[in-house]
Amino acid sequence: MKTIQSKDGTTLVYDVFGNGPPLLFITGATCFRSFEPVLHDAKVFSEQFTVYNYDRRGRGDSGNVLPYKIERELEDIEAIIDETGGAVNIYGHSSGAILGLEAAMYLGDKVNKLVMYDAPYANDEANQNEFKELSQGLYELLDSGKDEEAIVSFLSGIDIPQEVITAFRQSSQWATMVALAPTLAYDTILANDLPPTKRVSHLTTPTKIIVGEKSPAPIHQVANQLNGAIPNTEYIMLAEQDHMPNPKVLLSVLSSFLKQ
């Protein structure tokens, strides 16, 4: 376990695994660095990369200086990148893909290449309005201290299968997931917009957009919008994969793109 201070004084905790080109792993909502699926992914990726697996602010062992702003998360990413020696590849999953894209635009040549998996922007205005309703209900539950209800509502609202939610609730790590429920507000801020197609048209970072074949239809539409807007991009749909892809299948894609 390693620690570093972000610009606003937030303590960030991260682990480093493996050898090879540096890969910063940015996780999505309800995730933290020791969460079993996240840890498994990081260990698989470490077969070919030096993986930096960190707790985003407010999660796991990291601190959470308030108020929250997206810019603070970008400063967190920059602090870790600077600690690695100055430049990394980024793999962002779900809302972590949105953060990865923002980081590539914000940090320029500190991001060598970017890989995005299932970026969960709203695909159109109707979807955006539905997400706003979900977010409002989430905020009301969080304000009432109903963190467990909030996280279940969120997971159901983003189409996580019921059997997966049940498995989460039976896991020994469920209490940790519930404890980070307030950070769901951060993820809804990230995902509450349409894809920033105008802004990303100026992105120069080589980018790989990945979507799971079995991921929800709006996720596919977002991927297509981003693919049409980012100048230097590659796109792939992973056969038989959903929002939680097999890391060994994903590793072959990461390796072919990031090591070429």
Buried (B, 14 or more C-beta within 10 A) or exposed (E): EEEBEBEBEBBBBBBBBBEBBBBBBBBBBBBBBBBEBBBEBBBBBBBBBBBBBBBBBBBBBBBBBEEBEBEBBBBBBBBBBEBBEEBBBBBBBBBBBBBBBBBBBBBEEBBBBBBBBBBBBBBEEEBBEBBEEBBEBBBEBBEEEBBBBBBBBBBEBBEBEEEEBEEBBEBEEBEBBBBBBBBBBBBBBBBBEBBBEEEBEEBEBBBBBBBBEBBBEBBBBBBBBBBEBBEEBBBBBBEEBBBBBBBEBBBEBBBEBBEE
